[in-house]
Amino acid sequence: MYKKIEVEIGGKAITFETGKLAKQANGAVVVSCGDTMILVTAVAEKTTKNMGFLPLTIEYQERMYAAGRIPGSYFRREIGRPSEKEVLTCRLIDRPLRPLFPKGYMSETQVIITVFSADPEIDPDVLAINGASAALSISNIPWGGPIAAARVGYVDGEYVLNPTRSQLEKSAMDLVVAGTGAAVVMVEGQVGELSEEVVLEGIFFAHQGLLPLIDLQNRMREEVGTAKREVVQTPVNEPLKARVEELAAAGMEEVVTTADKLARGDRYDELKATVLEQVDQELYENESEVLALLGDFKKRIMRDRIVSKGERLDGRSFEEVRPIACEVGILRRAHGSALFTRGETQAMVISTLGSERDEQHLEGL
């Protein structure tokens, strides 16, 4: 069923269309604003595998034809890995979507966003978030949305909703805010030297501005949406759970009180082997069931220790940081080098200076 709905946000018309393209997808939406047009498809497997996590894939693809350009590669084709902009946009889309999938949902799910047309003044990233939410909302994929997103700028002391690229060049704020009708679920961006009050007011301004997009998606879902698939929760194997916790109780206390990270990992591996050896095989079909219950037990013991004693695994309090050490000039021939150490985490950072002929030439919309 074809449906087209338009809403005005920040003085710009945003159009949502469904039922024209990608008809075999669980949910498909074309989102347009100005000359920017994107297609979002959401597809999920019908079967569910007990993987212990949500296999969600978000792909954001920019095509050079969207800006009327030919790729500069040798074969004049778009080849190779995603650009940095595409990777960052994928993460931007993933963050507000992922938490709203129901617990226990483990069907492989893909949300693919393709930029068909690119307006130089309108970045597709915010449209992509809204399109992904709309595609999931009208599909039969279990999901707790809708959510919506808006960008907020701060130009000459005034907030600007969904500013153009020209306005962003003069803006002291560039925030992307995503949220449900009731709350903010994600904030991403950069801010100049502004007060906390100005930033918080900007987030509130963006959230108020995205509410019409929530209403639009709810309307789309009512008019063209399909019934959501039921998520079948895997029942807890209570006899196996009780036996695993009985066998692991003493050893788990020793694991969570071991300060050294490597030693703690070794003791946990020993505990897993002991539990797998002693647990009754008739209680389970796959070792992954035992390990999942053991992992849940470990999380609960860790949390109880933190809440009751105010102490983390390595003995630190909530406000105590690991020892920090910095050293520069580690590498003799490099232009600049430094070693940063915090506890057992280390970063070796090397900088190299170059001339204009060493510049990397990037292609993007």
Sequence and secondary structure as in RCSB ss.txt:
>XXXX:A:sequence
MYKKIEVEIGGKAITFETGKLAKQANGAVVVSCGDTMILVTAVAEKTTKNMGFLPLTIEYQERMYAAGRIPGSYF
RREIGRPSEKEVLTCRLIDRPLRPLFPKGYMSETQVIITVFSADPEIDPDVLAINGASAALSISNIPWGGPIAAA
RVGYVDGEYVLNPTRSQLEKSAMDLVVAGTGAAVVMVEGQVGELSEEVVLEGIFFAHQGLLPLIDLQNRMREEVG
TAKREVVQTPVNEPLKARVEELAAAGMEEVVTTADKLARGDRYDELKATVLEQVDQELYENESEVLALLGDFKKR
IMRDRIVSKGERLDGRSFEEVRPIACEVGILRRAHGSALFTRGETQAMVISTLGSERDEQHLEGL
>XXXX:A:secstr
  EEEEEEETTEEEEEEESSS TTSSEEEEEEETTEEEEEEEEE SS    SS  EEEEEEE GGGGT    STT
SS  SS  HHHHHHHHHHHHHHGGGS TT    EEEEEEEEE  TTS HHHHHHHHHHHHHHHSSS      EEE
EEEEETTEEEES  HHHHHT SEEEEEEE SS EEEEEEEE S  HHHHHHHHHHHHHHHHHHHHHHHHHHHHH 
            HHHHHHHHHHHHHHHHHHHT  SHHHHHHHHHHHHHHHHHHS GGG S HHHHHHHHHHHHHH
HHHHHHHHH   TTS  TT    EEEEE  SSSSSEEEEEEETTEEEEEEE    GGG       
